[in-house]
């Protein structure tokens, strides 16, 4: 028998041998992960189900961490940009309408991620996209994280320029490098960061609005009648409303970042039910309540800047909005306080952007390359792409980028939401979330098809293929309606055939009454994981963990071929739960 190497890197398997010398069934664990991927204190179960043994935080801590991630000041810029471009009547209405849509679509997603311990990518796999079909959505989500990292990094660099005279190009680099050391240590470091900084951040957030109310109260009245910088948008316009709503809806994918924290919510019990429900709602879709308030607040501060003689360019930059508002109160301390607030806010959000981006890139590349060197490497990739966008001055064409992105992002979220809200209750989709490659079809036409069609039509509308009337202005809404209509139609037409490729005898409904917290050993990497993360593998004739299943390049999905079925699998010896 050929020996099995003791160690391989980046999750790459060695080739095993059977007793008769034929290559195929493995006789011993044959995959060793590189140090960065093997340490779950760094990995945070980035490609896996979040086990119950790891979910030791209280609902309050998880919610605080998730809400801390929306400290971003892009809302100030987005709200200001929408109102300055479209006027207050259309702009503020658009912000509120977008918030309602984001909240409604976010509720089922947040609850599913918290209940099943999965992130947005794993949830997408099990809600109509299939194993490889969700690869495209990983890219969509990754692009959300680096676009907004670049936006938030630009705002931090503007703060450095304002306070220290640091050139923007250098500020972009500093703003990027500050984030990496924190994000490397995952949820444990991020939880401490957000819990410790939240009280001070909330006080500083309220400060400029109190200052405006005291020193420039006419700004509120001026905001209500603001007709845009061109003075031509005093009355409500459906066209302007649609355009503004499209920009605000670009934030719909933020629910994915909230889900990256919500997957660590403790198991819902009778004792913690109320706290669990409140925390999941507040930290999930509830982010948009504060987000919409910040957008309208940003519009108020922008109008105040213009009223005090500032330029339109200054009016959309949070550092100038904040500083001009608090200057009458704080005088010489204005620069220091404004800089502290801006830098603190951007660190809080960009740690979240970089963290979520690393999860998305990990999912994408693990499926494409069948290798996983570790989540921490993709932190650097995500930050690097964002830095390039900053250096290309993406801040100057913010509305165009966000307006385009919202068409694709909302088609994705709409398809996932429709599966959770419609398909599952009607029985057209499995009641549980199955995310493991071993049990999924490569592509499920229900979610993937509805997203692809909705995205294509709405993007064509955005680029005025159907004219520059209402189809152009409401292109993101077209994406939402199409995605949420096509998903149940396709699920009904296919009778849910493409959700589950074969029964899950380990942790699925077919397994019967089993202890989901029981730890079983993966025959490929030799590590114990909780039952929901394990699969019965026809290729190895044993149990494998979800990541080893994803990275296996030699099986060619043997377990899902017509007529092929896994034989009886002997479950490994239960392991003593790992201490946390």
Secondary structure, 3 states (H helix, E strand, C coil): CCCCCCCCCCCCCCCCECCCCCECCCCCCCCCCCHHHHCHHHHCCCCCCCCCCCCCCCHHHHHHHHHHCCCCCHHHHHHHHHHHHHCHHHHHHHHHHHHHHHHHHHHHHHHHHHHHCCCHHHHHHHHHHCCCCHHHHHHHHHHHHHHHHHHHHHHHHHHHHHHHCCCHHHHHHHHHHHHHHHHCCHHHHHHHHHHHHHHHHHHHHHHHHHHHHHHCCHHHHHHHCCCCCCCCCCCCCHHHHHHHHHHHHHHHHHHHHHHHHHCCCCCCCCCCHHHHHHHHHHHCCCHHHHHHHHHHHHHHHHHHHHHCCCCHHHHCCHHHHHHHHHHHHHHHHHHHHHHHHHHHHHHHHHHHHHHHHHHHHHHHHHHHHCCCCCHHHHHHHHHHHHHHHHHCCHHHHHHHHHHHHHHHHHHHHHHHHHHHHHHCCCCCCCCCCCCCHHHCCCCCHHHHHHHHHHHHHHHHHHCCCCCCCHHHHCHHHHHHHHHHHHHHHHHHHHCCCCCCCCCCCCCCHHHCCCCCCCEEECCCCCCEEEHHHEEEECCCCEEEEHHHHHHCCCCCCHHHCCCCCCCCCCCCCCECCCCC
